[in-house]
């Protein structure tokens, strides 16, 4: 999943790798995780949440890993977040 975050006029692109049954569960994971950490909804859209110090995090898009990416990452990541 690709997340766009912004704070203080700066934008950051963050990529999170999770294993989910479908895109809807990946979206749910994004919302549940940030809200568990104390983030809250914003008026900027349903996939934009606000955290501490005015940090905004917005779900930009979700894409599946290519088989080659999966093979390489599974060699180096000992744990995947699964939903």
C-alpha positions as CSV (number, residue, x, y, z in Angstrom):
1,X,0.0,0.0,0.0
2,X,1.3,3.5,-0.8
3,X,0.6,6.2,1.7
4,X,1.1,10.0,1.2
5,X,2.0,11.8,4.4
6,X,2.3,15.6,4.9
7,X,3.5,17.8,7.7
8,X,4.8,21.3,7.7
9,X,4.3,21.8,4.0
10,X,6.4,18.7,3.2
11,X,5.0,15.6,1.5
12,X,6.3,12.1,2.0
13,X,5.5,8.8,0.1
14,X,5.6,5.8,2.4
15,X,5.2,2.2,1.2
16,X,3.9,-0.5,3.6
17,X,3.9,-4.1,2.8
18,X,1.0,-6.1,4.3
19,X,-0.6,-9.4,3.4
20,X,-4.3,-9.1,3.0
21,X,-7.1,-11.2,1.4
22,X,-8.2,-8.2,-0.8
23,X,-8.0,-4.4,-1.2
24,X,-10.8,-3.8,1.2
25,X,-9.0,-5.5,4.0
26,X,-5.9,-3.5,3.2
27,X,-7.9,-0.3,3.6
28,X,-9.4,-1.6,6.8
29,X,-5.9,-2.3,8.1
30,X,-4.8,1.3,7.3
31,X,-7.7,2.8,9.2
32,X,-7.7,0.4,12.1
33,X,-4.0,0.7,12.7
34,X,-3.8,4.5,12.7
35,X,-7.0,4.9,14.7
36,X,-5.6,2.4,17.3
37,X,-2.6,4.8,17.5
38,X,-4.9,7.8,18.3
39,X,-5.3,9.2,14.7
40,X,-8.7,10.7,13.8
41,X,-10.7,11.5,10.7
42,X,-10.3,14.7,8.7
43,X,-12.6,16.7,6.4
44,X,-10.2,16.0,3.5
45,X,-11.7,12.6,2.5
46,X,-12.4,9.2,4.1
47,X,-8.8,7.9,3.5
48,X,-7.1,10.9,5.1
49,X,-6.4,10.7,8.8
50,X,-4.7,13.2,11.1
51,X,-2.2,12.3,13.8
52,X,0.1,14.0,16.3
53,X,1.6,17.4,15.5
54,X,-0.7,17.9,12.5
55,X,0.7,15.0,10.5
56,X,-1.7,13.9,7.8
57,X,-1.7,10.4,6.3
58,X,-3.7,9.6,3.2
59,X,-4.1,6.3,1.5
60,X,-2.9,6.9,-2.1
61,X,-3.2,3.5,-3.7
62,X,-2.9,-0.2,-3.1
63,X,-1.2,-2.6,-5.5
64,X,-0.3,-6.2,-5.5
65,X,3.3,-7.3,-5.4
66,X,4.7,-8.8,-8.6
67,X,5.8,-12.4,-8.1
68,X,9.5,-11.3,-8.3
69,X,9.0,-8.6,-5.6
70,X,7.3,-11.1,-3.4
71,X,10.2,-13.7,-3.8
72,X,12.8,-11.1,-3.0
73,X,11.0,-9.5,0.0
74,X,10.1,-12.8,1.5
75,X,13.9,-13.7,1.6
76,X,14.6,-10.6,3.7
77,X,11.5,-9.9,5.8
78,X,11.1,-12.2,8.7
79,X,7.6,-10.9,9.5
80,X,4.7,-9.6,7.4
81,X,1.7,-7.8,8.7
82,X,-1.3,-9.9,7.8
83,X,-5.0,-9.0,7.8
